[in-house]
Amino acid sequence: MTFSALKVACDQFRTLLHATTGRELVDPISVDEPHEPYDELHFIKLVSWSYVFLFEASHPATRHVLSLLRTGSPEDHRLVSSAFENVNNLRTVRAHNLLPESKRDDYRKRQAHIWLIRNGGDPLDWVSCCNSLSIEVTTAVERLIRKWSELTANEDDAASTVRELVITVDREWPPHAFDRIVEGAAGQVGLSGLDYVKYRESRLERWRELVGFFETQEHAVVAITSAIRLELEQLFGIRD
């Protein structure tokens, strides 16, 4: 299976969510797509693209549908959760400076190494790695599609199912959504050199709590943008 099959599945998921909710719940993906040959660079781009789709562009919709698999389809839940975890581990070891004294970082490194050996052999066969990851992520997305299709097939049941998803999306903003707001607010107060991700990590839960106070996403955006800018002004002052 190739990246093109994965992209088709992701587009189907995006289209299905839009058709059933009337909302664009999956953002466009701007990172580079992998192209032939199926070498190490292809694999790195495939990991990055998969990560962006699962953890950024389609979050929290994918996480919400995944949670619905837990009781009705435990085997599918295990399969999809495993794909999420593998993509996260493979991306983390490539994109972050992991600390040797961190047990969590060590676990991710070991799990990523195990995945590579199991799927690519020793020495690594990058064609096999690319094929295996494409199959794994495509299958996971297809299971999410199947579950959501089943839950929304009946018009009477679909209304409450869709409403729960929309509430989740409006209240559980993905971390990167706050990063953009912090970046914009920092620019407005003239603050340079701020590590947006590190700043957000210690405040994410509190900011999400604030978002939950508002009935619509539009109102929440205005309010949280104002709150973050005021917070930066109070901490660092306004600069020319």
N, C-alpha and C positions, 0 to 999 in steps of 0.2 A: 504494500500500500504506500502511496506517495503523499506528499504535502497537498497536492491538488484535491485528493479525497478528503483530507482533514478540513481544508478550506470550504469545500462544499457542505460538509456536515455543520460547520460553524455558521455558514450563511443560512442553512436551513433552520438552525436554532434561533438565529436572529429574526428570520422571517416569521417563524411560528409564534414567538413571543409578541411580535408586533401585531400579528393577526388576531391574537387572543386578548391582548390588553389595550391595543390602540396606542401604545407607547413605544418609543425607541429605547429599549432597555440594554442594548448592546452597542457600545461605541465603535466607530471605525478604528482600525488598527494601522498605526503609522510606521511601525518598525519594519525593517527590511524583511522581505519574504525569502525563504531559502530556494535556491535554484540548483540545477545539476551543475557539476557532478555531485554525487552523494559522498562527500568527503567530510572531514572534520568541520570545516567552515559551514557546510550545509547543516550539520548536526547542531552546531552552536546557534545558528539562526533559527532552526526549528525549535529548539528549547526556548529561545527568547520569544518567538512568536506565540508559542503555546502558552507560555507564562503570562504574556500580556492578555491573551484572550481569556484565560481562566481566572486570573487574579485581578485584572484591571478592567478590560473592556466589557466583560459580561458580569462582573461582580457588582451587587450581591445576588443577581438573579440565578446564576449557576449554583451558588451556595444554598440558596433557598430551595431550588428544585432537588438538589442533592439531599437536603434534610428530609424531603418528602419520601425519599427512597428507603429511609432507615427502617420504617415499620413494615411497609408493604412489600419491599423488594430488598431484603438484607444482603443478598449476594450481589445485586447490582450496586448497592451502596458501598460494599467493600471494594468492588472493582473500580468504581468511579473515584472513591476516596484515595485508593492506591495511585491512580493516575495523577490526581492532584498533588499528592505528596511527592511522587517521583519527579514530576516537572519542577516542583518547588526546590527539591534537593539538588537536582542537576543544574538549575539556574543559579542557586545560591553559591555553589562551589565555584562557579565560573565568574560571578559578578561581584562577589563580596570578599573582603579580606577577613577570613575566618581566624579566630583566636585559638591557639593550641591548648590553652587552659580551659576553654569552654566545652563542657560536656555536650551541650546542644549542638555546637558547631562540629564537634568530633563525630557525633551521631550522623549528622547530615553528610559529612564527608564519607563516612563508611557506607552509608546507604547509597549514595551516588556511585561510589566505586563498585559496590555489589551489583547495582543495576547495569553498569557498563560491562562488567565481566560476564554477567548472565546473558546479556543480549548481544554483546559484540565479541566475546571471546578474549583470548590473550595469546598473541597481540590483538589489539582491537581491530575489528572489521567495521569501518564506519558505515558501509552500506547496510549492514545488518542493524546497526544502532539506529540509523535513520528510519529504516523500515519498521523496526520494533516500536519506536516512539510514535511514529505516525499511526500505526495500528492501535496502540494503547490509548492515545488521546482521542482519535476518531471514534473508537468504540465507546469511550466514556461519554462523549458528546451525544452519540446516538442513543445511549441509554437515557440520558437526560431528555432528549427529544421524545422518546417513547413514553416516558413517565408523564411528561407534561401533556402530551397528546391524549393519553388515557384519562388524565384528570380533568381535561377540558372538553372531552368528547360529548358529555351530557350537558346540555345547556343549563339545566337547573343547578347542577353541582358546580359548573364552571364559574358562576358569578362569585361565590365565596372564595373559591380557589384563586381566582384572579385578584380579588380584592386583597387577600392576604399577601400576595406577591408584591402588589403595588405599594402597600403599606411598608413592607420590608425594604423595598428599594428606596422609598422616600425618606426612611428614617435611618437606615444603615448605610450611610455613605461609605464608599471605598476610600481607603487612605489617600490614594493619589488625588482624589477630588479636593481634599483639604490642602494638599501640597500646592496646587495651583492657586488657591485662595491666599495661602501664606506668601507665596512668591509675589503675587500681585500687591498684597498689602505692604510687603517689605519695600517694594519699589515705590509705593506711594509715600512712605515715610522716609525714603532716602537711605534705607538700610542695605548695606552691601555685605556679601560674604557669609550670609546666614545659611546654615545647613538645614534646608526645609524639612527633610525627612527626619533628621534627628530631633528637630524642634517639635515636629508633629507627634513623634512616637510617645512622648511623655504626656501628651494632652488629648490623644485621640478619643479615649472613652468619654472624657468630659465634653468635648466638642460634639460627639454623637448624641450625648444626653441633651445638649442644647437644641440640636436639630429636631429631636423628638417633641419639643414643645410647640412646634408649628404644624398647621394643618396641611400646608402645601409646600412643595419643594421650592417654589419661587420665593415664598416668604422666608423660608429657612436660609436660602442663599443670601438674601439681603441681610438678614440678622446676623448670621455667623461671619459674614465678611466684615461687617461693622465691628463685631466683637473681637475678631482677630486683629484687625487694624488698631483698635483701641488698646488691646493687650500689648502689641508691639510698641506703641507709643509710650505706654506706661513703663515698660521695661527698658527700652533703649532710647526713648526720646525721639523727636522729629529732627531729621538732618536735612541740610540744604542740598 
